[in-house]
Amino acid sequence: MKLTPCHCLMLAAACVFGLSTQASAESLNAAHVPADAKWVMHVDFDAFQQTALAEKMREKKADDIEKAEKKFQEKYGVDLRDGLKGVTAFGSTFEAHTGTMIVLADYDMKKVQKEIRSKDKVKSMKIGGHPAFVITRSKGEHHRGEHGDRSHRDEARNKSSNGDRSADRDRSGSRMGQPETMVVVLVDGEQVILSSSQELADQAVALLSGESKTLEGADSPLTAKVPQGSVFYGAATDLQSISQRDGFFPILQQHQEITYAVGENNGEAFKDVTLQANSEQVAGQVKNTIDGLMAFAKLWAGNEERLQQVFTHAQVKQDGDTVKAEYRGDADEVLDAMSALKERAEQWEEKQQKERERNRDER
C-alpha cells in the first residue's frame, strides 16, 4: 500500500470543493496517530453523511448510491449510511509503501474474512490476537491484467528511461513487477488496520491498545491545527527530510509544514490550504505559482458561470513565510461547479473516443 503526503494531497484535490459538515465524534483522534508520525490524513465519513452536499447527492444519485450501499452490505456487512465512520492514515517517513491506515466502521467479521480469503496469494495469521491477513500481488501482473497493451508501452518507456529516472523508481518502490504487500488486521468488528508490512501492523495494534506513545495531548502541528468542522484533513511536517526527487517532492522539501482541510463551519463550506515555507522567498514563489494556476483556471473556465463563481470566493494570501489559499461557499455552488466539470470531462472523453475510433479505422 502506497501512502504518502503527496497522495493525500492528490486525494484532497479530488474533493477540493466536495465536502462540508458539522462537528462530529469521528473527527481526527490524536490517540490514533503515533508520536513519531510525520504526516497524517483523516476523512470523517460519519460527518459527511450529515451535510447538505451529501443530502443533495443522495437526491440526484439515488440509484448509484443504492447500488454501492447494497454492495458494501453484501460483501462487508457495512451500512454506508451510518456504519462507515472514518479513516485515519499516517506515516513516520515519506518513503513509498510505509503508510498505515485505520478504518473505523461497523462491519461483519465473517463477511470481511470471506471476501479477503477469496483473493489470490492470501496468508492467514494472528497479530496481537486479532485475525490478520497478508495479501501479496505482483504489481506488474496487476497492471497487465487491467490495462493490457498499455502496460507493455509503459514497460518499453521504462526500459528507455535514463539512470536518474530508474533511481527514482527504485526509491519510490514503484517499478513494474515489484511484489506489493498489504497486511489487514480485523481488530474488533469496528476497527480495521491496513499497512504495508507486518511490522507496521504490529505497531498499529500496539497504538490502538494504548501500548505506544501517541500525539494525544501533544501540541503537534499535525493534530493541533485541525479546523472546526473538517471532513477531510491532511498535514505533514519535517518536510526537509524528504529525499525523493520525483513528482512534487522537490517543492514539498522546501517547506516546514503543510495542512489541508475541507469542511463546513457555521453553515459555510470551506477549503483551507496552508503552506509554511523554509523562507519568505520560497513562500513568495509559491504564492505566484498558485496565482498563476488560478489565472489559468479562470481562463479555462471561460464563460461558464458555474465555474467562475467558485473563483470569486477563493483567495490566496501570504504572511511572511506562510501562504494560505482559502475558499468559502455553499453546497449549491459546489454542486454546480462539479456538474460543470463533469460535463466538460464527458465532452473530452467523447472527443477522445471518436479520435481513437478514427485512428483504428485508418489502421
HUMO-V993123 format. One record per helix or strand of 2 or more residues. SS is the DSSP state (H for helix, E for strand). FROM is the first residue (numbers start at 1). TO is the last residue. If there is no record, write none. Layout:
# HUMO-V993123
[[SS:FROM:TO] [SS:FROM:TO]]
This chain:
# HUMO-V993123
[[H:5:14] [H:30:32] [E:39:44] [H:45:48] [H:52:60] [H:62:76] [E:84:91] [E:100:105] [H:109:117] [E:122:127] [E:130:138] [H:139:147] [H:149:159] [H:163:172] [E:179:186] [E:191:195] [H:198:208] [E:230:237] [H:239:241] [H:249:252] [E:255:265] [E:268:277] [H:280:301] [H:305:311] [E:314:319] [E:322:329] [H:331:362]]
